[in-house]
Amino acid sequence: MTYAEAGEQYLGVRDMFSYEGKKVIVTGAGRGIGRATALAMAGQGADVTLASRTDTELNAVAAEIEALGRKAWVVTADMSDMDQGLGLIAKGFDAMGGLDVLVNNAGGGSSVPGGLGPLEESTPEGFDAVYALNVRVPFFMCQAAARHMADGGGGAICNIVSIDGVFPAPLEGIYGSAKAALISLTGTLAVELGRRNVRINAVAPSLIDTKLVARHIASDDARADRASFFPINRIGTAEDIAGAAVYLCSDEAGWTSGETMLVAGGQKAASDAIRWLRKVNPVPEGAKF
């Protein structure tokens, strides 16, 4: 059998990245990466429970999912609160009648008081708030979701982390260290739960064109300046990250677990070549970022 014949035979069995019948929970689903991921998975056949703090945004996403012919449930919840995070897992499982995929997308540093700034100025209150949102609650949500998945024969979890958890992040040190902790927990959970057919991976984005960073790239010059840091010479989109999450949680990634996928426009490859990149990716004169 040729590779072409094998490919045709395989594709005749099922579509690539099919989520038909899968039951998915996505946090931070009202906009940005969470919204894009929820819509991408629904577009592949999933029913989705959506969570964030803003019900108006969630209702809009739910309507988009229902327009695709899939079911959507809305749960308003603060993902920095343990009871609300664990409550989301329980509500999603009960509403959908099962759980196959969890995408832990909610997180951040700039949205948390004390989340940004020099480490020498960090406070215990700011530290605790950043770790609650980015480590503590996501970890225990992984734990609760994995129990349901294991009882149901298996499943997949994707933690959206950050490139700040991979490389040093001046002025974002607490946030970066929190994401590094979640990366470590992702790997250990994958080892411990693999025998129960639960896969856990992470996606580490770099700069993504979302509402949180919009003010930094409001002008064409500022956008071009920031894009020049990446070999691909553009800023990432929410859909770029959604595509990675769709792959990692799909059956096609069935032998992938414990990994952290950098989706960062080539930033890792360019870490020692940034001065060269700034020469070959022109920046408008006078642009500042």
C-alpha positions in Angstrom: 0.0 0.0 0.0 1.4 3.4 -0.9 1.4 6.4 1.4 -1.3 8.0 -0.8 -3.5 4.9 -0.6 -3.0 4.7 3.2 -3.9 8.4 3.5 -7.1 8.0 1.5 -8.1 4.9 3.5 -7.4 6.7 6.8 -9.4 9.9 5.7 -12.2 7.6 4.6 -12.6 6.4 8.2 -12.9 9.8 9.9 -12.2 13.4 9.3 -8.9 14.8 10.8 -9.4 16.5 14.2 -13.0 15.5 14.5 -14.6 16.4 17.8 -17.9 14.9 16.9 -19.7 14.0 20.2 -17.0 15.4 22.4 -17.9 17.4 25.5 -15.6 20.3 26.1 -15.1 23.0 28.9 -13.3 26.2 28.0 -12.4 28.9 30.5 -11.9 32.5 29.6 -14.2 31.8 26.7 -15.8 35.2 26.3 -13.2 36.6 24.0 -9.7 36.2 22.6 -8.0 32.7 22.8 -10.8 31.2 24.8 -13.5 32.3 22.3 -11.5 31.2 19.3 -10.8 27.8 20.9 -14.4 27.2 21.8 -15.6 28.1 18.3 -12.9 25.9 16.7 -13.8 22.9 18.7 -17.5 23.4 18.1 -16.8 23.8 14.4 -15.3 20.3 14.6 -18.4 18.9 16.2 -18.0 19.5 20.0 -20.6 20.7 22.5 -19.1 23.3 24.8 -19.5 24.7 28.3 -18.2 28.3 28.3 -16.9 30.1 31.4 -15.8 33.6 32.2 -16.7 36.4 34.5 -18.8 38.2 31.9 -22.1 36.6 30.9 -22.9 39.0 28.0 -19.7 37.9 26.2 -20.4 34.2 26.9 -24.0 34.5 25.6 -22.7 35.9 22.4 -20.2 33.1 22.0 -22.9 30.5 22.9 -25.1 31.9 20.1 -22.2 31.5 17.6 -21.8 27.9 18.7 -25.5 27.2 18.4 -25.4 28.7 14.9 -22.9 25.9 14.0 -25.4 23.3 15.1 -23.8 22.5 18.4 -24.9 22.9 22.0 -23.5 25.5 24.4 -23.8 26.1 28.1 -22.8 29.3 29.9 -21.4 29.4 33.4 -20.4 32.7 34.9 -17.4 32.1 37.2 -14.3 33.8 38.5 -11.4 31.4 37.8 -9.3 32.8 40.6 -11.9 31.4 43.1 -11.4 27.7 44.0 -15.1 27.0 44.7 -16.2 28.6 41.4 -13.5 26.8 39.4 -14.4 23.4 40.8 -18.1 24.3 40.5 -17.6 24.8 36.8 -16.2 21.3 36.3 -19.2 19.9 38.1 -21.7 22.0 36.3 -20.2 21.3 32.9 -20.0 17.6 33.5 -23.6 17.4 34.7 -25.0 19.6 31.9 -23.2 17.8 29.1 -23.4 14.3 30.6 -19.7 13.8 30.5 -16.4 15.5 29.9 -13.8 14.8 27.2 -11.7 18.0 27.0 -10.8 20.8 29.4 -9.0 24.0 28.1 -7.7 26.0 31.0 -7.3 29.3 29.3 -8.3 31.9 31.9 -5.3 33.5 33.4 -3.1 36.7 33.3 -0.9 39.1 35.1 -1.9 42.5 34.0 -5.5 42.0 35.1 -4.4 41.1 38.6 -3.6 43.8 41.1 0.2 43.5 41.8 0.7 41.2 38.9 3.2 43.4 37.1 6.3 45.3 38.1 9.8 44.8 39.4 10.2 41.7 41.6 11.7 43.9 44.3 8.4 45.7 44.6 6.2 42.6 44.6 3.8 42.1 47.6 2.5 38.9 49.2 -1.0 39.9 48.2 -0.1 40.3 44.5 1.9 37.1 44.5 -1.1 35.1 46.0 -3.5 36.7 43.5 -1.4 35.8 40.5 -0.8 32.2 41.7 -4.5 31.7 42.5 -5.5 32.6 38.9 -2.7 31.0 37.1 -1.6 27.9 39.2 -3.8 27.0 42.1 -7.3 27.0 40.6 -6.2 25.6 37.1 -4.3 22.8 38.8 -7.3 21.6 41.0 -9.6 22.0 37.9 -7.2 19.6 36.1 -7.4 17.2 39.0 -11.2 17.3 39.1 -11.6 17.1 35.3 -9.1 14.2 35.1 -11.1 12.1 37.6 -14.2 12.4 35.4 -12.2 11.7 32.3 -10.5 8.6 33.8 -13.9 7.2 34.9 -15.2 7.8 31.4 -12.3 6.0 29.6 -10.0 9.0 29.0 -9.7 12.6 27.9 -7.4 15.5 27.2 -6.5 18.7 29.0 -4.8 21.8 27.5 -3.4 24.4 29.8 -2.8 27.8 28.0 0.4 29.1 29.6 2.8 31.7 28.3 6.2 32.1 26.8 6.9 34.1 30.0 6.9 30.7 31.7 9.7 29.5 29.4 12.0 32.6 29.3 12.8 35.2 31.9 10.1 37.9 32.0 11.4 41.2 33.4 8.5 43.2 35.0 6.3 40.1 34.7 8.3 37.9 37.0 5.5 36.7 39.3 3.3 35.9 36.3 6.1 34.2 34.5 7.0 32.0 37.5 3.3 31.1 37.9 3.1 29.9 34.3 6.4 28.0 34.8 4.8 26.2 37.7 1.8 25.3 35.6 4.1 23.9 32.9 5.8 21.8 35.5 2.5 20.5 36.9 1.3 19.8 33.4 4.3 17.4 32.8 3.9 15.7 36.2 0.1 15.2 35.8 0.8 13.7 32.3 3.1 11.1 33.9 0.8 10.2 36.7 -2.4 10.1 34.7 -1.2 8.6 31.5 -2.0 5.0 32.6 -5.7 6.2 32.9 -5.7 7.5 29.3 -5.8 11.1 30.4 -3.4 13.3 28.3 -2.3 16.8 29.5 -0.4 19.3 27.4 0.2 23.0 27.4 0.4 25.8 24.8 2.8 28.7 25.4 1.8 31.7 23.3 3.9 34.8 22.8 2.3 38.2 22.0 -1.2 37.7 20.8 -3.5 40.3 19.2 -6.2 40.5 21.9 -8.0 43.2 23.9 -5.3 43.0 26.7 -2.5 44.1 24.3 -4.5 46.3 22.0 -3.2 49.5 23.5 0.4 48.5 22.9 -0.2 48.0 19.2 -2.8 50.6 18.5 -0.8 52.3 15.7 0.6 50.8 12.5 4.1 51.8 13.5 3.8 50.2 17.0 2.4 47.0 15.4 5.2 46.9 12.9 7.8 47.5 15.6 6.5 44.7 17.7 6.1 42.3 14.8 9.7 42.8 13.9 10.7 40.7 16.9 9.4 37.6 15.3 10.9 35.7 12.3 7.4 35.4 10.8 7.2 39.2 11.2 3.7 39.4 12.5 1.9 39.3 15.8 0.0 36.2 16.7 -3.8 35.7 16.6 -6.2 34.0 18.9 -6.8 31.5 16.1 -3.1 30.6 16.0 -3.4 29.4 19.6 -6.8 27.7 19.1 -5.3 25.6 16.3 -2.7 24.3 18.6 -5.2 23.5 21.3 -7.5 21.7 18.8 -4.6 19.5 17.7 -3.4 18.7 21.2 -6.8 17.7 22.5 -7.7 15.7 19.4 -7.5 12.0 18.9 -4.8 12.6 16.3 -2.5 13.8 19.2 -3.2 10.5 21.0 0.6 9.9 21.6 1.3 13.4 22.7 1.3 14.2 26.5 3.3 16.2 28.9 4.4 18.6 26.2 4.5 22.4 26.1 4.1 23.7 22.6 5.5 27.1 21.9 3.3 29.0 19.5 5.4 32.1 19.3 6.1 33.1 15.8 9.6 31.7 16.0 10.6 33.7 19.1 12.5 30.8 20.6 14.6 30.2 17.5 15.3 34.0 17.4 16.4 34.4 21.0 20.0 34.9 20.1 19.4 36.6 16.8 17.1 39.5 17.8 19.6 42.2 16.6 19.8 40.5 13.2 16.1 40.3 13.0 15.6 43.9 13.7 17.8 44.6 10.7 15.9 42.4 8.2 12.4 43.2 9.5 12.1 46.9 8.8 10.7 49.1 11.5 9.1 52.5 10.7 11.4 55.3 11.7 10.3 56.8 15.0 8.3 53.7 16.1 8.6 53.0 19.8 7.4 50.1 21.9 
